[in-house]
Amino acid sequence: MTNNLLRFIEIDQSYPNKREPNSRKNDFGEIYDDYSESAALNQASRCSQCGVPFCQIHCPLQNNIPDWLMMTAQGRLKEAYEISASTNNMPEICGRICPQDRLCEGNCVIENGFKSVTIGSVERYLTDNAFDNGWIKPVKILEERSQKVCIIGAGPGGLSAAEELRKLGYQVDVYDRYDRIGGLLIYGIPNFKLEKSIVERRASLLKESGINFYLNTEVGKDISFEQLRQDYDSILISTGVYEARDIALPGVGLSNIVPAMSYLTASNRVGLGDEVINFSNGKLNAYGKDVVVLGGGDTAMDCVRTATRQGARSVKCVYRRDRVNMPGSLREVNHAEEEGVEFIWLTTPEAYIGQKKIEAIRAANVRLGSSDSSGRQSPELVANSSHELKCDLAIKAFGFDPEDLKNSFDQPNLKLTGWGTLSIDFLSKMTSLNGVFAAGDIVRGASLVVWAIRDGRDAALQMHKYMQGLLLNREN
């Protein structure tokens, strides 16, 4: 069996076939084809099975990557899937959208000289193959507990916690303000990265596992938070962060200046078959427009690549730092450039220009100065460098802030951090309210889906400990 491993010298790195840019930018289908079984086994066999697996160390979920790569290389695909799923509630989703170039693959010890193992693509293959073979079954519990759990938010953090708690036998109810299960996975991430059928397949599995979903239900409006505290033994808040961050610029009141999430949500809803008025009337549609996206994170990459598919006349991405210092995945930048997006580095917006609608953005050049407290070089304006960029649709992708849950939930004792996120005890995952826990972006700020899954799993374990303590107290 050992001959099936350590083959990184004789086998080159090879990702699944990627569709040609001129073809893929005309639709919203995923850009990578599926691995064949032989291709997945070959790529898994490149793993060096190193003594200190940096891929695993740099995975937020601490996935047992060397183990399931070894199983894959040996053709033991069901066992490989089971090991992958033992630490990850959504491996088929992480395999598609995780920035592996910054996490597991970026820390592969064979990367220098031989290029990393294609961990994400193998992970995706394993779970898709498991679904195809009927190996993935709903959660079956022998005896249901009497205790009930409420989860607020049906995004990746809430869904992961829901599944873990259901495995432990709890009655689990999930509330979400939107009309579909998945949160950001449905409305924030475009189909070319994650087709909605993949999310819906996972959601159906959770329903079949006995998890109850109450959609179109906004806590604090349709049902009071206090009522939930009375009805449930514990609560998890995993609402994510959706408030668009902004910067004050002259001309901000002009039309056709939109937040990134509004733009992406409209596009995703249209793809799902919904009627979206602001898409039909052109306000959230890039067709025929000169589009400028402001920002350099993964959300900005989703926006520029969506705009090309909607038929924009031109698409530019303006970012105040350079390529090396941008927060988004460099793999996504490469995809965008292949699809015709123009990146304007070291540039910052100064004003929106126009009469009633935006017609241009006045921008200035930037140079990187001394490092700030985070270690990143601070942008400094270059004198007399102002210039205009033609624009009739500006998309703001400056990041996201949390909503004020203290007021919307009418809970004055719910403590927040200085950033507006929920304050929790990082050991127990409990907020300042007894029996109320929190996980995901609402705690750590806007972050990766894989971190939300990790936080949801950790919170579920702590909620279990808390509820077991309640039972002991009642028995005594």
Sequence and secondary structure as in RCSB ss.txt:
>XXXX:A:sequence
MTNNLLRFIEIDQSYPNKREPNSRKNDFGEIYDDYSESAALNQASRCSQCGVPFCQIHCPLQNNIPDWLMMTAQG
RLKEAYEISASTNNMPEICGRICPQDRLCEGNCVIENGFKSVTIGSVERYLTDNAFDNGWIKPVKILEERSQKVC
IIGAGPGGLSAAEELRKLGYQVDVYDRYDRIGGLLIYGIPNFKLEKSIVERRASLLKESGINFYLNTEVGKDISF
EQLRQDYDSILISTGVYEARDIALPGVGLSNIVPAMSYLTASNRVGLGDEVINFSNGKLNAYGKDVVVLGGGDTA
MDCVRTATRQGARSVKCVYRRDRVNMPGSLREVNHAEEEGVEFIWLTTPEAYIGQKKIEAIRAANVRLGSSDSSG
RQSPELVANSSHELKCDLAIKAFGFDPEDLKNSFDQPNLKLTGWGTLSIDFLSKMTSLNGVFAAGDIVRGASLVV
WAIRDGRDAALQMHKYMQGLLLNREN
>XXXX:A:secstr
 GGGS  TTTS      B  HHHHTTS S SB    HHHHHHHHTT    SS HHHHTSTT   HHHHHHHHHTT
 HHHHHHHHHHS S HHHHHHHS TTTTTGGG TTHHHH    HHHHHHHHHHHHHHTT       SS  S EEE
EE  SHHHHHHHHHHHHTT EEEEE SSSSTTTHHHHTS TTTS HHHHHHHHHHHHHTT EEE S  BTTTB H
HHHHHH SEEEE     EE     TTTTSBSEEEHHHHHHHHHHHHTT   HHHHTSTT  TT EEEEE  SHHH
HHHHHHHHHTT SEEEEE SS GGG SS HHHHHHHHHTT EEE SEEEEEEEESSBEEEEEEEEEEEEEE TTS
SEEEEE TT  EEEE SEEEE   EE   HHHHTT TT  B TTSSB   TTT B SSTTEEE THHHH S  HH
HHHHHHHHHHHHHHHHHHHHHHHHH 
